[in-house]
Amino acid sequence: MASTTTTLRSDELSCPSCIAKIETKLTSLDGVSEAEVKFSSGRILVTHDPQRVEVRDLLNAVAEIGYSAKPSAI
C-alpha cells in the first residue's frame, strides 16, 4: 500500500469522545491505516492509500457521524 497523509481540520471538536468517534470512523474505512485527531488544533491526520480512499471519502465519513471537516494545508 502506497500511503499518504492527509490533513483535515474541524472546528467542532468539543470533547474527548468526539476524538474517539472520528478516529474510530476513519480507521474503519478500507484503505485507512491510521487516524489521529489533535484536539487543541482541530487537525485530523489520516494515513491512507489514495488509490482506495479519496479525500472526499474521508470528509464524508466525518460528516456521517455529525461533524464537519475540510482539507487543510497543515
CHARMM-style PDB file with segment names, atoms N, HN, CA, C and O in Angstrom:
ATOM      1  N   MET     1       0.845  -1.182   0.000  1.00  0.00      PROA
ATOM      2  CA  MET     1       0.000   0.000   0.000  1.00  0.00      PROA
ATOM      3  C   MET     1       0.886   1.239   0.000  1.00  0.00      PROA
ATOM      4  O   MET     1       1.662   1.442   0.934  1.00  0.00      PROA
ATOM      5  N   ALA     2       0.784   2.055  -1.014  1.00  0.00      PROA
ATOM      6  HN  ALA     2       0.153   1.891  -1.773  1.00  0.00      PROA
ATOM      7  CA  ALA     2       1.471   3.333  -1.051  1.00  0.00      PROA
ATOM      8  C   ALA     2       0.600   4.332  -0.311  1.00  0.00      PROA
ATOM      9  O   ALA     2      -0.473   4.702  -0.787  1.00  0.00      PROA
ATOM     10  N   SER     3       1.056   4.764   0.841  1.00  0.00      PROA
ATOM     11  HN  SER     3       1.927   4.463   1.229  1.00  0.00      PROA
ATOM     12  CA  SER     3       0.190   5.615   1.644  1.00  0.00      PROA
ATOM     13  C   SER     3       0.618   7.069   1.603  1.00  0.00      PROA
ATOM     14  O   SER     3       1.758   7.404   1.283  1.00  0.00      PROA
ATOM     15  N   THR     4      -0.329   7.908   1.935  1.00  0.00      PROA
ATOM     16  HN  THR     4      -1.256   7.636   2.195  1.00  0.00      PROA
ATOM     17  CA  THR     4      -0.120   9.337   2.040  1.00  0.00      PROA
ATOM     18  C   THR     4      -0.810   9.800   3.317  1.00  0.00      PROA
ATOM     19  O   THR     4      -1.688   9.111   3.838  1.00  0.00      PROA
ATOM     20  N   THR     5      -0.421  10.948   3.814  1.00  0.00      PROA
ATOM     21  HN  THR     5       0.292  11.507   3.391  1.00  0.00      PROA
ATOM     22  CA  THR     5      -1.093  11.513   4.985  1.00  0.00      PROA
ATOM     23  C   THR     5      -1.834  12.766   4.552  1.00  0.00      PROA
ATOM     24  O   THR     5      -1.250  13.693   3.992  1.00  0.00      PROA
ATOM     25  N   THR     6      -3.116  12.773   4.818  1.00  0.00      PROA
ATOM     26  HN  THR     6      -3.591  12.019   5.273  1.00  0.00      PROA
ATOM     27  CA  THR     6      -3.974  13.911   4.507  1.00  0.00      PROA
ATOM     28  C   THR     6      -4.316  14.612   5.811  1.00  0.00      PROA
ATOM     29  O   THR     6      -4.634  13.964   6.808  1.00  0.00      PROA
ATOM     30  N   THR     7      -4.250  15.929   5.800  1.00  0.00      PROA
ATOM     31  HN  THR     7      -3.992  16.455   4.990  1.00  0.00      PROA
ATOM     32  CA  THR     7      -4.616  16.710   6.974  1.00  0.00      PROA
ATOM     33  C   THR     7      -5.969  17.356   6.744  1.00  0.00      PROA
ATOM     34  O   THR     7      -6.178  18.080   5.771  1.00  0.00      PROA
ATOM     35  N   LEU     8      -6.881  17.077   7.662  1.00  0.00      PROA
ATOM     36  HN  LEU     8      -6.712  16.488   8.453  1.00  0.00      PROA
ATOM     37  CA  LEU     8      -8.194  17.709   7.654  1.00  0.00      PROA
ATOM     38  C   LEU     8      -8.260  18.634   8.867  1.00  0.00      PROA
ATOM     39  O   LEU     8      -7.419  18.556   9.762  1.00  0.00      PROA
ATOM     40  N   ARG     9      -9.245  19.491   8.889  1.00  0.00      PROA
ATOM     41  HN  ARG     9      -9.929  19.554   8.162  1.00  0.00      PROA
ATOM     42  CA  ARG     9      -9.441  20.377  10.031  1.00  0.00      PROA
ATOM     43  C   ARG     9     -10.922  20.440  10.371  1.00  0.00      PROA
ATOM     44  O   ARG     9     -11.781  20.505   9.492  1.00  0.00      PROA
ATOM     45  N   SER    10     -11.195  20.418  11.669  1.00  0.00      PROA
ATOM     46  HN  SER    10     -10.497  20.364  12.383  1.00  0.00      PROA
ATOM     47  CA  SER    10     -12.567  20.562  12.148  1.00  0.00      PROA
ATOM     48  C   SER    10     -12.575  21.529  13.314  1.00  0.00      PROA
ATOM     49  O   SER    10     -11.741  21.431  14.215  1.00  0.00      PROA
ATOM     50  N   ASP    11     -13.508  22.456  13.299  1.00  0.00      PROA
ATOM     51  HN  ASP    11     -14.185  22.535  12.567  1.00  0.00      PROA
ATOM     52  CA  ASP    11     -13.652  23.414  14.396  1.00  0.00      PROA
ATOM     53  C   ASP    11     -14.741  22.980  15.366  1.00  0.00      PROA
ATOM     54  O   ASP    11     -15.135  23.752  16.240  1.00  0.00      PROA
ATOM     55  N   GLU    12     -15.230  21.754  15.220  1.00  0.00      PROA
ATOM     56  HN  GLU    12     -14.910  21.127  14.510  1.00  0.00      PROA
ATOM     57  CA  GLU    12     -16.338  21.268  16.041  1.00  0.00      PROA
ATOM     58  C   GLU    12     -15.919  20.299  17.138  1.00  0.00      PROA
ATOM     59  O   GLU    12     -16.778  19.658  17.744  1.00  0.00      PROA
ATOM     60  N   LEU    13     -14.638  20.177  17.408  1.00  0.00      PROA
ATOM     61  HN  LEU    13     -13.940  20.698  16.916  1.00  0.00      PROA
ATOM     62  CA  LEU    13     -14.176  19.228  18.412  1.00  0.00      PROA
ATOM     63  C   LEU    13     -14.330  19.847  19.792  1.00  0.00      PROA
ATOM     64  O   LEU    13     -13.650  20.817  20.127  1.00  0.00      PROA
ATOM     65  N   SER    14     -15.228  19.282  20.590  1.00  0.00      PROA
ATOM     66  HN  SER    14     -15.780  18.494  20.319  1.00  0.00      PROA
ATOM     67  CA  SER    14     -15.509  19.878  21.893  1.00  0.00      PROA
ATOM     68  C   SER    14     -15.264  18.942  23.072  1.00  0.00      PROA
ATOM     69  O   SER    14     -15.344  19.369  24.224  1.00  0.00      PROA
ATOM     70  N   CYS    15     -14.968  17.673  22.799  1.00  0.00      PROA
ATOM     71  HN  CYS    15     -14.903  17.326  21.864  1.00  0.00      PROA
ATOM     72  CA  CYS    15     -14.793  16.729  23.909  1.00  0.00      PROA
ATOM     73  C   CYS    15     -13.971  15.520  23.464  1.00  0.00      PROA
ATOM     74  O   CYS    15     -13.846  15.260  22.267  1.00  0.00      PROA
ATOM     75  N   PRO    16     -13.412  14.781  24.425  1.00  0.00      PROA
ATOM     76  CA  PRO    16     -12.620  13.593  24.083  1.00  0.00      PROA
ATOM     77  C   PRO    16     -13.413  12.530  23.322  1.00  0.00      PROA
ATOM     78  O   PRO    16     -12.840  11.798  22.514  1.00  0.00      PROA
ATOM     79  N   SER    17     -14.715  12.434  23.566  1.00  0.00      PROA
ATOM     80  HN  SER    17     -15.180  13.029  24.221  1.00  0.00      PROA
ATOM     81  CA  SER    17     -15.489  11.427  22.836  1.00  0.00      PROA
ATOM     82  C   SER    17     -15.597  11.774  21.351  1.00  0.00      PROA
ATOM     83  O   SER    17     -15.740  10.881  20.515  1.00  0.00      PROA
ATOM     84  N   CYS    18     -15.530  13.062  21.021  1.00  0.00      PROA
ATOM     85  HN  CYS    18     -15.414  13.787  21.700  1.00  0.00      PROA
ATOM     86  CA  CYS    18     -15.522  13.482  19.609  1.00  0.00      PROA
ATOM     87  C   CYS    18     -14.301  12.881  18.915  1.00  0.00      PROA
ATOM     88  O   CYS    18     -14.388  12.362  17.802  1.00  0.00      PROA
ATOM     89  N   ILE    19     -13.171  12.964  19.598  1.00  0.00      PROA
ATOM     90  HN  ILE    19     -13.100  13.386  20.502  1.00  0.00      PROA
ATOM     91  CA  ILE    19     -11.923  12.458  19.046  1.00  0.00      PROA
ATOM     92  C   ILE    19     -12.032  10.960  18.777  1.00  0.00      PROA
ATOM     93  O   ILE    19     -11.695  10.488  17.691  1.00  0.00      PROA
ATOM     94  N   ALA    20     -12.501  10.227  19.767  1.00  0.00      PROA
ATOM     95  HN  ALA    20     -12.774  10.610  20.649  1.00  0.00      PROA
ATOM     96  CA  ALA    20     -12.623   8.772  19.629  1.00  0.00      PROA
ATOM     97  C   ALA    20     -13.573   8.397  18.495  1.00  0.00      PROA
ATOM     98  O   ALA    20     -13.288   7.479  17.726  1.00  0.00      PROA
ATOM     99  N   LYS    21     -14.693   9.095  18.387  1.00  0.00      PROA
ATOM    100  HN  LYS    21     -14.925   9.841  19.012  1.00  0.00      PROA
ATOM    101  CA  LYS    21     -15.668   8.792  17.333  1.00  0.00      PROA
ATOM    102  C   LYS    21     -15.061   8.994  15.949  1.00  0.00      PROA
ATOM    103  O   LYS    21     -15.225   8.157  15.062  1.00  0.00      PROA
ATOM    104  N   ILE    22     -14.358  10.113  15.774  1.00  0.00      PROA
ATOM    105  HN  ILE    22     -14.225  10.793  16.495  1.00  0.00      PROA
ATOM    106  CA  ILE    22     -13.774  10.423  14.472  1.00  0.00      PROA
ATOM    107  C   ILE    22     -12.664   9.434  14.132  1.00  0.00      PROA
ATOM    108  O   ILE    22     -12.611   8.922  13.014  1.00  0.00      PROA
ATOM    109  N   GLU    23     -11.779   9.163  15.089  1.00  0.00      PROA
ATOM    110  HN  GLU    23     -11.823   9.579  15.998  1.00  0.00      PROA
ATOM    111  CA  GLU    23     -10.688   8.221  14.827  1.00  0.00      PROA
ATOM    112  C   GLU    23     -11.227   6.829  14.504  1.00  0.00      PROA
ATOM    113  O   GLU    23     -10.732   6.167  13.592  1.00  0.00      PROA
ATOM    114  N   THR    24     -12.239   6.384  15.250  1.00  0.00      PROA
ATOM    115  HN  THR    24     -12.641   6.921  15.991  1.00  0.00      PROA
ATOM    116  CA  THR    24     -12.823   5.064  15.012  1.00  0.00      PROA
ATOM    117  C   THR    24     -13.473   4.988  13.636  1.00  0.00      PROA
ATOM    118  O   THR    24     -13.294   4.009  12.912  1.00  0.00      PROA
ATOM    119  N   LYS    25     -14.223   6.017  13.279  1.00  0.00      PROA
ATOM    120  HN  LYS    25     -14.368   6.813  13.867  1.00  0.00      PROA
ATOM    121  CA  LYS    25     -14.909   6.029  11.982  1.00  0.00      PROA
ATOM    122  C   LYS    25     -13.899   6.012  10.832  1.00  0.00      PROA
ATOM    123  O   LYS    25     -14.046   5.241   9.883  1.00  0.00      PROA
ATOM    124  N   LEU    26     -12.889   6.852  10.921  1.00  0.00      PROA
ATOM    125  HN  LEU    26     -12.770   7.478  11.691  1.00  0.00      PROA
ATOM    126  CA  LEU    26     -11.920   6.919   9.830  1.00  0.00      PROA
ATOM    127  C   LEU    26     -11.117   5.631   9.699  1.00  0.00      PROA
ATOM    128  O   LEU    26     -10.886   5.164   8.584  1.00  0.00      PROA
ATOM    129  N   THR    27     -10.690   5.053  10.809  1.00  0.00      PROA
ATOM    130  HN  THR    27     -10.878   5.433  11.714  1.00  0.00      PROA
ATOM    131  CA  THR    27      -9.898   3.822  10.716  1.00  0.00      PROA
ATOM    132  C   THR    27     -10.735   2.626  10.300  1.00  0.00      PROA
ATOM    133  O   THR    27     -10.186   1.579   9.959  1.00  0.00      PROA
ATOM    134  N   SER    28     -12.053   2.764  10.321  1.00  0.00      PROA
ATOM    135  HN  SER    28     -12.499   3.615  10.597  1.00  0.00      PROA
ATOM    136  CA  SER    28     -12.906   1.666   9.844  1.00  0.00      PROA
ATOM    137  C   SER    28     -12.988   1.625   8.319  1.00  0.00      PROA
ATOM    138  O   SER    28     -13.449   0.636   7.749  1.00  0.00      PROA
ATOM    139  N   LEU    29     -12.547   2.688   7.662  1.00  0.00      PROA
ATOM    140  HN  LEU    29     -12.173   3.492   8.126  1.00  0.00      PROA
ATOM    141  CA  LEU    29     -12.583   2.728   6.197  1.00  0.00      PROA
ATOM    142  C   LEU    29     -11.488   1.837   5.620  1.00  0.00      PROA
ATOM    143  O   LEU    29     -10.346   1.853   6.079  1.00  0.00      PROA
ATOM    144  N   ASP    30     -11.856   1.067   4.617  1.00  0.00      PROA
ATOM    145  HN  ASP    30     -12.784   1.054   4.244  1.00  0.00      PROA
ATOM    146  CA  ASP    30     -10.890   0.210   3.938  1.00  0.00      PROA
ATOM    147  C   ASP    30      -9.885   1.096   3.215  1.00  0.00      PROA
ATOM    148  O   ASP    30     -10.255   1.876   2.337  1.00  0.00      PROA
ATOM    149  N   GLY    31      -8.622   0.978   3.582  1.00  0.00      PROA
ATOM    150  HN  GLY    31      -8.321   0.345   4.295  1.00  0.00      PROA
ATOM    151  CA  GLY    31      -7.584   1.790   2.967  1.00  0.00      PROA
ATOM    152  C   GLY    31      -6.992   2.819   3.917  1.00  0.00      PROA
ATOM    153  O   GLY    31      -5.977   3.439   3.600  1.00  0.00      PROA
ATOM    154  N   VAL    32      -7.615   3.011   5.085  1.00  0.00      PROA
ATOM    155  HN  VAL    32      -8.440   2.507   5.342  1.00  0.00      PROA
ATOM    156  CA  VAL    32      -7.069   3.927   6.088  1.00  0.00      PROA
ATOM    157  C   VAL    32      -6.281   3.108   7.098  1.00  0.00      PROA
ATOM    158  O   VAL    32      -6.814   2.172   7.693  1.00  0.00      PROA
ATOM    159  N   SER    33      -5.017   3.455   7.291  1.00  0.00      PROA
ATOM    160  HN  SER    33      -4.585   4.215   6.807  1.00  0.00      PROA
ATOM    161  CA  SER    33      -4.189   2.712   8.242  1.00  0.00      PROA
ATOM    162  C   SER    33      -4.081   3.407   9.594  1.00  0.00      PROA
ATOM    163  O   SER    33      -3.816   2.755  10.603  1.00  0.00      PROA
ATOM    164  N   GLU    34      -4.286   4.736   9.627  1.00  0.00      PROA
ATOM    165  HN  GLU    34      -4.502   5.266   8.807  1.00  0.00      PROA
ATOM    166  CA  GLU    34      -4.172   5.459  10.891  1.00  0.00      PROA
ATOM    167  C   GLU    34      -4.936   6.772  10.811  1.00  0.00      PROA
ATOM    168  O   GLU    34      -4.970   7.421   9.765  1.00  0.00      PROA
ATOM    169  N   ALA    35      -5.547   7.154  11.924  1.00  0.00      PROA
ATOM    170  HN  ALA    35      -5.519   6.627  12.773  1.00  0.00      PROA
ATOM    171  CA  ALA    35      -6.198   8.456  12.032  1.00  0.00      PROA
ATOM    172  C   ALA    35      -5.892   9.001  13.418  1.00  0.00      PROA
ATOM    173  O   ALA    35      -6.080   8.311  14.420  1.00  0.00      PROA
ATOM    174  N   GLU    36      -5.426  10.228  13.473  1.00  0.00      PROA
ATOM    175  HN  GLU    36      -5.274  10.789  12.659  1.00  0.00      PROA
ATOM    176  CA  GLU    36      -5.089  10.852  14.748  1.00  0.00      PROA
ATOM    177  C   GLU    36      -5.694  12.250  14.781  1.00  0.00      PROA
ATOM    178  O   GLU    36      -5.430  13.075  13.906  1.00  0.00      PROA
ATOM    179  N   VAL    37      -6.506  12.504  15.800  1.00  0.00      PROA
ATOM    180  HN  VAL    37      -6.721  11.834  16.510  1.00  0.00      PROA
ATOM    181  CA  VAL    37      -7.144  13.805  15.956  1.00  0.00      PROA
ATOM    182  C   VAL    37      -6.365  14.599  16.995  1.00  0.00      PROA
ATOM    183  O   VAL    37      -6.097  14.110  18.093  1.00  0.00      PROA
ATOM    184  N   LYS    38      -6.008  15.813  16.643  1.00  0.00      PROA
ATOM    185  HN  LYS    38      -6.226  16.211  15.752  1.00  0.00      PROA
ATOM    186  CA  LYS    38      -5.323  16.741  17.549  1.00  0.00      PROA
ATOM    187  C   LYS    38      -6.371  17.710  18.096  1.00  0.00      PROA
ATOM    188  O   LYS    38      -6.773  18.657  17.419  1.00  0.00      PROA
ATOM    189  N   PHE    39      -6.802  17.460  19.323  1.00  0.00      PROA
ATOM    190  HN  PHE    39      -6.476  16.691  19.873  1.00  0.00      PROA
ATOM    191  CA  PHE    39      -7.901  18.225  19.914  1.00  0.00      PROA
ATOM    192  C   PHE    39      -7.613  19.725  19.940  1.00  0.00      PROA
ATOM    193  O   PHE    39      -8.468  20.523  19.554  1.00  0.00      PROA
ATOM    194  N   SER    40      -6.428  20.113  20.387  1.00  0.00      PROA
ATOM    195  HN  SER    40      -5.734  19.464  20.700  1.00  0.00      PROA
ATOM    196  CA  SER    40      -6.130  21.533  20.575  1.00  0.00      PROA
ATOM    197  C   SER    40      -6.117  22.333  19.279  1.00  0.00      PROA
ATOM    198  O   SER    40      -6.480  23.509  19.273  1.00  0.00      PROA
ATOM    199  N   SER    41      -5.702  21.708  18.188  1.00  0.00      PROA
ATOM    200  HN  SER    41      -5.407  20.753  18.193  1.00  0.00      PROA
ATOM    201  CA  SER    41      -5.614  22.432  16.912  1.00  0.00      PROA
ATOM    202  C   SER    41      -6.776  22.137  15.969  1.00  0.00      PROA
ATOM    203  O   SER    41      -6.983  22.854  14.991  1.00  0.00      PROA
ATOM    204  N   GLY    42      -7.534  21.078  16.265  1.00  0.00      PROA
ATOM    205  HN  GLY    42      -7.365  20.495  17.060  1.00  0.00      PROA
ATOM    206  CA  GLY    42      -8.616  20.695  15.369  1.00  0.00      PROA
ATOM    207  C   GLY    42      -8.150  19.946  14.144  1.00  0.00      PROA
ATOM    208  O   GLY    42      -8.928  19.725  13.216  1.00  0.00      PROA
ATOM    209  N   ARG    43      -6.878  19.550  14.128  1.00  0.00      PROA
ATOM    210  HN  ARG    43      -6.246  19.730  14.881  1.00  0.00      PROA
ATOM    211  CA  ARG    43      -6.339  18.825  12.974  1.00  0.00      PROA
ATOM    212  C   ARG    43      -6.648  17.336  13.079  1.00  0.00      PROA
ATOM    213  O   ARG    43      -6.646  16.749  14.161  1.00  0.00      PROA
ATOM    214  N   ILE    44      -6.912  16.756  11.928  1.00  0.00      PROA
ATOM    215  HN  ILE    44      -6.914  17.233  11.049  1.00  0.00      PROA
ATOM    216  CA  ILE    44      -7.158  15.320  11.825  1.00  0.00      PROA
ATOM    217  C   ILE    44      -6.157  14.794  10.789  1.00  0.00      PROA
ATOM    218  O   ILE    44      -6.247  15.124   9.606  1.00  0.00      PROA
ATOM    219  N   LEU    45      -5.216  13.985  11.240  1.00  0.00      PROA
ATOM    220  HN  LEU    45      -5.143  13.718  12.201  1.00  0.00      PROA
ATOM    221  CA  LEU    45      -4.195  13.430  10.359  1.00  0.00      PROA
ATOM    222  C   LEU    45      -4.603  12.014   9.985  1.00  0.00      PROA
ATOM    223  O   LEU    45      -4.792  11.165  10.856  1.00  0.00      PROA
ATOM    224  N   VAL    46      -4.737  11.765   8.701  1.00  0.00      PROA
ATOM    225  HN  VAL    46      -4.584  12.455   7.994  1.00  0.00      PROA
ATOM    226  CA  VAL    46      -5.206  10.465   8.224  1.00  0.00      PROA
ATOM    227  C   VAL    46      -4.179   9.873   7.261  1.00  0.00      PROA
ATOM    228  O   VAL    46      -3.878  10.461   6.222  1.00  0.00      PROA
ATOM    229  N   THR    47      -3.648   8.707   7.615  1.00  0.00      PROA
ATOM    230  HN  THR    47      -3.893   8.230   8.459  1.00  0.00      PROA
ATOM    231  CA  THR    47      -2.737   7.990   6.738  1.00  0.00      PROA
ATOM    232  C   THR    47      -3.563   6.963   5.982  1.00  0.00      PROA
ATOM    233  O   THR    47      -4.227   6.120   6.585  1.00  0.00      PROA
ATOM    234  N   HSD    48      -3.515   7.040   4.656  1.00  0.00      PROA
ATOM    235  HN  HSD    48      -2.975   7.725   4.166  1.00  0.00      PROA
ATOM    236  CA  HSD    48      -4.380   6.191   3.834  1.00  0.00      PROA
ATOM    237  C   HSD    48      -3.766   5.935   2.470  1.00  0.00      PROA
ATOM    238  O   HSD    48      -2.826   6.603   2.042  1.00  0.00      PROA
ATOM    239  N   ASP    49      -4.331   4.951   1.813  1.00  0.00      PROA
ATOM    240  HN  ASP    49      -5.095   4.408   2.161  1.00  0.00      PROA
ATOM    241  CA  ASP    49      -3.954   4.621   0.437  1.00  0.00      PROA
ATOM    242  C   ASP    49      -4.848   5.463  -0.479  1.00  0.00      PROA
ATOM    243  O   ASP    49      -6.050   5.208  -0.556  1.00  0.00      PROA
ATOM    244  N   PRO    50      -4.294   6.449  -1.169  1.00  0.00      PROA
ATOM    245  CA  PRO    50      -5.122   7.331  -2.005  1.00  0.00      PROA
ATOM    246  C   PRO    50      -5.775   6.622  -3.192  1.00  0.00      PROA
ATOM    247  O   PRO    50      -6.701   7.160  -3.799  1.00  0.00      PROA
ATOM    248  N   GLN    51      -5.303   5.424  -3.527  1.00  0.00      PROA
ATOM    249  HN  GLN    51      -4.551   4.986  -3.034  1.00  0.00      PROA
ATOM    250  CA  GLN    51      -5.940   4.651  -4.591  1.00  0.00      PROA
ATOM    251  C   GLN    51      -7.244   4.011  -4.108  1.00  0.00      PROA
ATOM    252  O   GLN    51      -8.113   3.680  -4.914  1.00  0.00      PROA
ATOM    253  N   ARG    52      -7.375   3.839  -2.795  1.00  0.00      PROA
ATOM    254  HN  ARG    52      -6.669   4.109  -2.140  1.00  0.00      PROA
ATOM    255  CA  ARG    52      -8.554   3.178  -2.231  1.00  0.00      PROA
ATOM    256  C   ARG    52      -9.493   4.132  -1.504  1.00  0.00      PROA
ATOM    257  O   ARG    52     -10.701   3.901  -1.452  1.00  0.00      PROA
ATOM    258  N   VAL    53      -8.938   5.203  -0.943  1.00  0.00      PROA
ATOM    259  HN  VAL    53      -7.956   5.390  -0.985  1.00  0.00      PROA
ATOM    260  CA  VAL    53      -9.733   6.163  -0.180  1.00  0.00      PROA
ATOM    261  C   VAL    53      -9.318   7.568  -0.604  1.00  0.00      PROA
ATOM    262  O   VAL    53      -8.157   7.953  -0.468  1.00  0.00      PROA
ATOM    263  N   GLU    54     -10.277   8.323  -1.115  1.00  0.00      PROA
ATOM    264  HN  GLU    54     -11.220   8.011  -1.225  1.00  0.00      PROA
ATOM    265  CA  GLU    54     -10.005   9.691  -1.542  1.00  0.00      PROA
ATOM    266  C   GLU    54     -10.358  10.662  -0.422  1.00  0.00      PROA
ATOM    267  O   GLU    54     -11.039  10.290   0.533  1.00  0.00      PROA
ATOM    268  N   VAL    55      -9.903  11.883  -0.534  1.00  0.00      PROA
ATOM    269  HN  VAL    55      -9.349  12.185  -1.310  1.00  0.00      PROA
ATOM    270  CA  VAL    55     -10.168  12.897   0.490  1.00  0.00      PROA
ATOM    271  C   VAL    55     -11.666  13.069   0.703  1.00  0.00      PROA
ATOM    272  O   VAL    55     -12.113  13.221   1.839  1.00  0.00      PROA
ATOM    273  N   ARG    56     -12.440  13.049  -0.364  1.00  0.00      PROA
ATOM    274  HN  ARG    56     -12.077  12.926  -1.287  1.00  0.00      PROA
ATOM    275  CA  ARG    56     -13.895  13.220  -0.193  1.00  0.00      PROA
ATOM    276  C   ARG    56     -14.491  12.071   0.617  1.00  0.00      PROA
ATOM    277  O   ARG    56     -15.470  12.275   1.334  1.00  0.00      PROA
ATOM    278  N   ASP    57     -13.923  10.870   0.520  1.00  0.00      PROA
ATOM    279  HN  ASP    57     -13.127  10.704  -0.062  1.00  0.00      PROA
ATOM    280  CA  ASP    57     -14.387   9.746   1.334  1.00  0.00      PROA
ATOM    281  C   ASP    57     -14.129  10.016   2.815  1.00  0.00      PROA
ATOM    282  O   ASP    57     -14.959   9.698   3.666  1.00  0.00      PROA
ATOM    283  N   LEU    58     -12.980  10.601   3.111  1.00  0.00      PROA
ATOM    284  HN  LEU    58     -12.305  10.860   2.419  1.00  0.00      PROA
ATOM    285  CA  LEU    58     -12.649  10.950   4.497  1.00  0.00      PROA
ATOM    286  C   LEU    58     -13.623  11.998   5.034  1.00  0.00      PROA
ATOM    287  O   LEU    58     -14.127  11.882   6.151  1.00  0.00      PROA
ATOM    288  N   LEU    59     -13.877  13.019   4.221  1.00  0.00      PROA
ATOM    289  HN  LEU    59     -13.468  13.114   3.314  1.00  0.00      PROA
ATOM    290  CA  LEU    59     -14.803  14.080   4.623  1.00  0.00      PROA
ATOM    291  C   LEU    59     -16.219  13.535   4.812  1.00  0.00      PROA
ATOM    292  O   LEU    59     -16.911  13.908   5.759  1.00  0.00      PROA
ATOM    293  N   ASN    60     -16.643  12.657   3.912  1.00  0.00      PROA
ATOM    294  HN  ASN    60     -16.080  12.353   3.143  1.00  0.00      PROA
ATOM    295  CA  ASN    60     -17.975  12.057   4.029  1.00  0.00      PROA
ATOM    296  C   ASN    60     -18.096  11.206   5.288  1.00  0.00      PROA
ATOM    297  O   ASN    60     -19.139  11.211   5.941  1.00  0.00      PROA
ATOM    298  N   ALA    61     -17.037  10.474   5.635  1.00  0.00      PROA
ATOM    299  HN  ALA    61     -16.189  10.469   5.104  1.00  0.00      PROA
ATOM    300  CA  ALA    61     -17.065   9.628   6.833  1.00  0.00      PROA
ATOM    301  C   ALA    61     -17.214  10.480   8.092  1.00  0.00      PROA
ATOM    302  O   ALA    61     -17.954  10.121   9.007  1.00  0.00      PROA
ATOM    303  N   VAL    62     -16.515  11.595   8.132  1.00  0.00      PROA
ATOM    304  HN  VAL    62     -15.914  11.887   7.388  1.00  0.00      PROA
ATOM    305  CA  VAL    62     -16.630  12.504   9.278  1.00  0.00      PROA
ATOM    306  C   VAL    62     -18.040  13.086   9.330  1.00  0.00      PROA
ATOM    307  O   VAL    62     -18.627  13.192  10.407  1.00  0.00      PROA
ATOM    308  N   ALA    63     -18.581  13.461   8.180  1.00  0.00      PROA
ATOM    309  HN  ALA    63     -18.104  13.375   7.305  1.00  0.00      PROA
ATOM    310  CA  ALA    63     -19.937  14.027   8.123  1.00  0.00      PROA
ATOM    311  C   ALA    63     -20.993  13.009   8.548  1.00  0.00      PROA
ATOM    312  O   ALA    63     -21.995  13.375   9.161  1.00  0.00      PROA
ATOM    313  N   GLU    64     -20.775  11.738   8.227  1.00  0.00      PROA
ATOM    314  HN  GLU    64     -19.960  11.440   7.729  1.00  0.00      PROA
ATOM    315  CA  GLU    64     -21.743  10.688   8.583  1.00  0.00      PROA
ATOM    316  C   GLU    64     -21.954  10.579  10.091  1.00  0.00      PROA
ATOM    317  O   GLU    64     -23.015  10.139  10.535  1.00  0.00      PROA
ATOM    318  N   ILE    65     -20.969  10.971  10.875  1.00  0.00      PROA
ATOM    319  HN  ILE    65     -20.107  11.328  10.515  1.00  0.00      PROA
ATOM    320  CA  ILE    65     -21.121  10.887  12.328  1.00  0.00      PROA
ATOM    321  C   ILE    65     -21.413  12.252  12.960  1.00  0.00      PROA
ATOM    322  O   ILE    65     -21.344  12.407  14.179  1.00  0.00      PROA
ATOM    323  N   GLY    66     -21.739  13.238  12.117  1.00  0.00      PROA
ATOM    324  HN  GLY    66     -21.795  13.112  11.127  1.00  0.00      PROA
ATOM    325  CA  GLY    66     -22.248  14.500  12.616  1.00  0.00      PROA
ATOM    326  C   GLY    66     -21.251  15.631  12.786  1.00  0.00      PROA
ATOM    327  O   GLY    66     -21.555  16.612  13.465  1.00  0.00      PROA
ATOM    328  N   TYR    67     -20.071  15.525  12.193  1.00  0.00      PROA
ATOM    329  HN  TYR    67     -19.825  14.728  11.642  1.00  0.00      PROA
ATOM    330  CA  TYR    67     -19.067  16.578  12.301  1.00  0.00      PROA
ATOM    331  C   TYR    67     -18.720  17.076  10.903  1.00  0.00      PROA
ATOM    332  O   TYR    67     -18.861  16.353   9.916  1.00  0.00      PROA
ATOM    333  N   SER    68     -18.273  18.305  10.839  1.00  0.00      PROA
ATOM    334  HN  SER    68     -18.159  18.892  11.641  1.00  0.00      PROA
ATOM    335  CA  SER    68     -17.812  18.807   9.552  1.00  0.00      PROA
ATOM    336  C   SER    68     -16.293  18.923   9.599  1.00  0.00      PROA
ATOM    337  O   SER    68     -15.705  19.168  10.652  1.00  0.00      PROA
ATOM    338  N   ALA    69     -15.684  18.746   8.457  1.00  0.00      PROA
ATOM    339  HN  ALA    69     -16.162  18.547   7.601  1.00  0.00      PROA
ATOM    340  CA  ALA    69     -14.244  18.874   8.317  1.00  0.00      PROA
ATOM    341  C   ALA    69     -13.948  19.399   6.930  1.00  0.00      PROA
ATOM    342  O   ALA    69     -14.778  19.324   6.023  1.00  0.00      PROA
ATOM    343  N   LYS    70     -12.769  19.922   6.786  1.00  0.00      PROA
ATOM    344  HN  LYS    70     -12.095  19.982   7.522  1.00  0.00      PROA
ATOM    345  CA  LYS    70     -12.341  20.416   5.480  1.00  0.00      PROA
ATOM    346  C   LYS    70     -10.864  20.108   5.315  1.00  0.00      PROA
ATOM    347  O   LYS    70     -10.146  19.975   6.306  1.00  0.00      PROA
ATOM    348  N   PRO    71     -10.403  19.993   4.084  1.00  0.00      PROA
ATOM    349  CA  PRO    71      -8.974  19.759   3.863  1.00  0.00      PROA
ATOM    350  C   PRO    71      -8.173  20.955   4.412  1.00  0.00      PROA
ATOM    351  O   PRO    71      -8.626  22.099   4.373  1.00  0.00      PROA
ATOM    352  N   SER    72      -6.997  20.659   4.912  1.00  0.00      PROA
ATOM    353  HN  SER    72      -6.629  19.729   4.943  1.00  0.00      PROA
ATOM    354  CA  SER    72      -6.151  21.689   5.498  1.00  0.00      PROA
ATOM    355  C   SER    72      -4.743  21.569   4.922  1.00  0.00      PROA
ATOM    356  O   SER    72      -4.268  20.466   4.651  1.00  0.00      PROA
ATOM    357  N   ALA    73      -4.084  22.699   4.737  1.00  0.00      PROA
ATOM    358  HN  ALA    73      -4.470  23.595   4.957  1.00  0.00      PROA
ATOM    359  CA  ALA    73      -2.724  22.691   4.202  1.00  0.00      PROA
ATOM    360  C   ALA    73      -1.735  22.153   5.221  1.00  0.00      PROA
ATOM    361  O   ALA    73      -0.767  21.501   4.831  1.00  0.00      PROA
ATOM    362  N   ILE    74      -1.933  22.394   6.491  1.00  0.00      PROA
ATOM    363  HN  ILE    74      -2.720  22.924   6.808  1.00  0.00      PROA
ATOM    364  CA  ILE    74      -1.101  21.855   7.573  1.00  0.00      PROA
ATOM    365  C   ILE    74      -1.723  22.143   8.891  1.00  0.00      PROA
ATOM    366  OT1 ILE    74      -1.174  21.770   9.928  1.00  0.00      PROA
TER     367      ILE     74
END
